[in-house]
Amino acid sequence: MVDFAAIRSQFPILNQQIHGHPLVYLDSAATAQKPECVIDAEAEFYRTINAGVHRGAHELAARSTVAFEDARAKVARLVGADSEEGREEVVVTAGATAALNLLATAFSNASLGRGGAAAKRFALKAGDEIVVSKADHHSVLLPFQELAYRTGATLRWFDLDPEGRVRADTAETVITEHTKVVALAHIANVTGAITDIAPIVKRAHEVGAVMILDACQSVPHIPVDFHALDVDFAAWSAHKMYGPTGVGFLYGKRELLEALPPASFGGSMVDLAYLDKPAEYSMPPARFEAGTQPVAQVVAAGTAADWLRSLGMEHVAEHERSITQELLKIGDIEGVRILGPTDGDQRIGTVAFDVAGVHPHDVGQFIDAQGIAIRVGHHCAQPVHRHFGLFASNRASTGVYNTANEARLLVEAVKKVRPFFQAQ
């Protein structure tokens, strides 16, 4: 049994008042707060072993490299990836957005003939298709939309059902023999709906397409095993899994990482560089980690991964499921509509909602005045808002530190919005 009340006490930022009220933080889908062990890990790195990794022969450089690679292995264990030397499947990036852009750029480079024969599997041309979904974050949509523009490929997408769930049942028709790339979110950051990716992965592989998963909203909230899911690549960010900002990760099947050409260039990603011929690029993950890495942040992200594993992701999911049931009562309020599934089945505690007659920014300010932090805007996901006939919404999202009572406080606050603004 996990004592989530005790876990909450590990987050120093929550011990404050906002506008005279105890802080209720319900914006973890944007960025999660950090436990003291993560804050301490980053600070301790700077205090004791700060040095560049994979370069230098002095003791601090050696210690820093060990800490960096240990952290990579911890993150890999959290998501069911290989971490043994020579089989590393986790690449350090500047964030999930950077990881997805890395893939789109590498595929573009392959389309230009870079990477040799092994990279041809990633090359695209006119007549090929890239598939996304209407529920995707812009960090999925835009890189692969740009890839389509650069290569002449056609962008296609999965539609959504009335609750905003990806229509996985249409995989046989959306993914065709011309599809080369399928990229979509495991869990939508607006609706909170968990996509049934099994039939999508199966269909993608049947036609030889590469399957890419945006796992930003799944890694921190539910058990994730990329090997079991059989996705080819996946991207997620540290700051949503209780780690630092400025760092994220790209998972890739080892054989695919070895075939993928690099997307950025600089120090520490080549074995041999020449003036008169192309460089000989290093094996992954070094091939994709040009320049100086955010070492302290990676070390702290490893601490966050270990911390999450110590809780047990099944316990995290169950705890947040109970809070979600309370949040969904927002939909019982007159004039309030939930954007997404209205029951707790196959969803997480990310609940977007629209208050009739009141602009989302006004709703957000009213809620903030009561010490409750929620998200306002289109959440970098405009197509899904258009699906619901909106341009923006409010969004509450849970973390391990939230309580059912905090969800009830939000519900009570939302009840007061329309009367306060005299909405018709």
N, C-alpha and C positions, 0 to 999 in steps of 0.2 A: 504494500500500500504506500503510495507516494503522498507526502504531506505537502500539498500545494500552498497552504498558508505559510509554511516555513519557507518554501521556495520564493514566495513573494517578497519575503524579508531580505532576500539576496539582491534586490534591485534598489540601490540607494536613491535613484531619481524619483521613485514613487513616494518617498517620504517628504512630500512638500504639498503646499496648498497653492491653488490657482484661483485667483479672484475670490479668495476667502473660503474656498471649498477644497476638501482633499482631492488630489489629482486622481481622476479616473482616466486611464490611458487606453483608448480603444482605437488605435491606429497602427497596429502591428503589421498590417498588410503593406503599409508604406515603409516603415522601419521599426524593428523591434527594439525594446530597451535591452540594456546589457547587465548581466549579473556581475557581481563584484569579482568573481574569479576571472572573467574575461577582461575586465578593466585592469585588474592586477597583472594578468599575463602580458598585456601589451606594455604596461609601465615597467614591469620587471625586465623585459627584453631590453628596453632602452637603458635601464640602470646597470645591466650586468654583461650582456653579450652583443651589443649592437655592432654589426659588421656586415659587409656584403657577403652574399652566399655564392658558392661555387666559383670563388675566385679568392686568391690570396692563400698563403701557406701558414699564416700566423694563427695562434690558438683561438682568438676571438672569431676569426673567419670560419674555422673548423666547427666551433660550437654553434655559431649562427646557422651554418649549413645543416647541421644535425637537427637543430630545432625546427628549421624550415621544412625539412623532409619528413620529420616525425609528424608535423602538423598536417602535411599532405596526406599521410597515411591515416591519420585520425579522421579527416574529412572523408576519405575514400571509404573507410569502414562504416560511416554513418549512412552512406547511400548504396552500399553493396557493390563497390568497385574494387578492382585489383589495385594493390599498392606495393607489391613486391618489386624490387629493383629489376629493371628490364621489362616489367609488365605494368608500369604505372599507367593509369587510365584517367588521371585527374590533372588538368592543366590549370595553373593559376592565371587569372585574368584580373582586370580592374573592376569587374562586376558582371552580372548576368548580361547586361546590354553589350558589354565589350565581348563577352563570350559568343553571343549570337552574331555580332558583327564580324568577329574572327571567322566564323564558319562561312558567312555570306561572302566575305572578301576572299577567303581561301578557295571557295567554289568558283568565284569569278576568275581568280588566278589560274585555276585548273582549266577553265574555259578558254584561257589564252594560251594554253599549252604548257604552262608551268607545272613542274612536278613529274614530268615524264609519263611513262605508260601506266604506272600505278595510280596516278591521279586522274586518269581519264574517266573513272567511275563517277567523279564529281563534276565533270564538265557539262555545261548546258548550252543549248543552241535554240534557234527559232524552231517552234514546233514542240519543244519540251514544256512540261508543266510543273509549277510549284504550287503546293496546296497549303493554305493556312485556314483559319476559322474566323468567323465574325466576333468571337469572344476574346480574341487575342489582345494582349498588351501591344502597344505600338512598338516595343522593342523586339517583338516577333514579326509583326506585320511589315514594318518599314524596311529593315535590312533585306528581307527576302523579296519585297516589292521592288527595291532598288536592284537586287540581283536579277530579277526578271527584266527590268529595263535595260540593264547592261548587256544581257546575253540574248535578248529577243525571246525569252521564254514567256509563257502565259501564266498569269496568276489566277488560281482558282481558290475557292474557299468552301468550307463546311458551313451550312446554314444552322440556325438554332431553332429549338422548339419554343413554344410560348413561354416557358419558364427560363429560357436562356441557356439551356443545355445544348452542347454540341451534338448534332445529329449523327452520332457514330453509326447508326443503322444505315446511313447512306454511303458508307465507305466504298462499297462496290461500284458505285456510279461516280462519286466525286474523284476517287483515285483511279486513274486509267492507265493503260499501257504506255502513255506518254509522260506519266508523272515521274519526276526524278527526285523531288524533295517534298517531304511533308513536315511542316513545322507548326506546332500548336502547343497551347498551355495544358499542363496536366490538371491544374485547377485555375479557373478563371478568377482574375483579381477583382472583378465587379460582382459577379453572381455568386461566387464561392462554390460553384458546382464542380464536382470531381468528374472529369471526362472519362468515359469508358474507353480507354485507349487500346485495349486488347484487339478488337476487330480492326482498328485503324492501323496498328502495327502489323498485324497479320496481312492485311491487304497491301500495305506499302511494300512489304518484303516480297509478296507474291509478284509484284510488277518490277522489282529491283530498285525501288526508291529508297532514299536515305531518310530515316525517321529521326526527327529532332524534337526534343521535349523541353519546354520551358517549365522548369520545376521550382520556380521561385516560391510559389505558394504551397507546394506540397512538402518539400524537404523539412520546413520548420514545424509542420502540423500533423503529418501522418507518417507511418512507416513507409520508407521508399527503398526499393532494391532495383537498381537499373538493370542488373543482369536478369532478374526475374521478369521485368517489364520488356526486356529484349529491345530497348530503344538503341539507336546507333550513337546518338549524341544527346547530351542534356546540359542545360545551363541553369545556374542558380547563384544567388548572392549571399554573402556572409552576413550582411547587416539585417537581413530578415530572419536569420537563424540565430539571433542573439549574439552575433559577432560584430566586428568593426565595419565601418564604412570603407569604401575604396578598394574592396577586394571581392572577387567572385570566382567561380570555378566552371570549367568546361569538362564534362565527362565524355569520353569517347571510347568505343571498342578499340582495343589496342591495334588490331590490324588496320582499322580505318585511320587512326591517328598516324600510323606509320606511312600510309599512302597519301595523306593530306598535305598539300604544299603549305608553306608558311604564309602568314597574312601580314606580319609586321617584321621589321628587319633592324638589326643592330647587334649590340654586344651579347655574347654568351649564347647565341643560337646557331652558330656555325662551328664545324670542326676545322675547316680550312677555308680561308678567304684569299682571293687572288685579284690582281688588277686586270688580267687579260682573259679571264673566263669566269663563269658563275661559281659562286661559293658552294662548298659541300656542306649541306645543312645537317645539324645534329639530329639525333633520334628524339622522338617525343619523350617527355614533355618539353625539354629544353628548346626544341625547334620553335615552339609557340610562346616562349617566355623571353623575348628580346628585352634587353635593358635591365635596369635595377628593379628588383621586385619589392612589393610592399611587405617586407619580411616581418616586421613587428605585427602587422595586421594579420598576416597568414598564421603566425604563431598563436595569436589570440583567437583566430577562427578555429584552429585546431582544438583549443581549449573549449570553445563553444560546442564543437561537435562532440567531444568527449562528455561534456556536461549534459547535452541532450540525450546521448546514449545511456548515461547513468540514470536518467529519469525513466527511460523506456518509452519509445515513441508511441507504443500502444496506449500507455497511460496518459501521455500528452494528448493524444487524439480523443480519448474518452473524457478527460477533464474538459477540454474545449467543447466537446459535443453537448455536455450538460449546460454550458453557458449559452451555446447557440440556441438551444430550445427557448431560453428566456429572451434572447435578442429577437427571435422570430415573432414574438408577441407584438413587436412594432407594427406588424401587418394587420393586427386586430384594431388599430386605432383608425377612427373615421378620417378619411381623406389621405391616408398614408398607404403607399403601394411599395411592396418589396420587389426589387429587380433581381429575380432569381428564384430558385426553389423555395417554397414556403413551408416545407417540412424539413426535418433534419436528416433525411436519407441522402447519402452520397453527396454531402456538402460539408464545408468547414464553416467556422464562425466568422466569415466575411459576409456582411449583410448590408447591401446597398439599398437605399430607399428614397422615394420621392414624396414630398409633402405638397399636396395640391394647393396652389395659390400662393406659395411662399418660395422665393428664390433659394436654392441650396446654400448660397453664401450667407443669407440671412439666418437660415436654419443653423448653420455651423456656428455663427457668432452667438446666437441665442444659447446653443448648447455649451459653447466654450465658457460663457459667462457663469455657468454652473460648475465649472471645473472639469468638464468632460471633453476629452480630445477625440474628435472624429475627423474623417477626411471629407473634403469638399471639392467638387469639380468633376471632370470626366475621367479621372483616374488613369490617364494615358490609354484610354480604351474607348475611342469615339464610335467605332462601328457598332459595338454592343449597345451603347446608349441610343443610337439611332434605331436599333432593333426594337427598343422599348418606346420609341417616339420622343426621346428626350435629348438634351444636350449635356446635361450634368445631373449629379445626384449627390446625396450624402452617403457616407459609408462608415459603418462601425466594423472593427475587426479585432479578434481576440488573440491573446497570447497566454502563455502558461501562468502569468501573474494575475490574470483577471479572475473575478469571482462572479457568481450568479447574482449577488446583490448589486454589483456594478452594472450588470446588464439591466437589472430592474430600475436602477437610477436613470439610465438612459431612456428606457421606455417611458418612465414618468415625465422626464424632461420633454420628450417628443410629444406627449399628450398636450403639453401647454403651448406648443408652437402656434398652431392655427388660431386658437383663441387670442393669443398675445398679438398676432399680426392682423387679427380680425379678417382672416381669410374666408372667402366665400366658396 
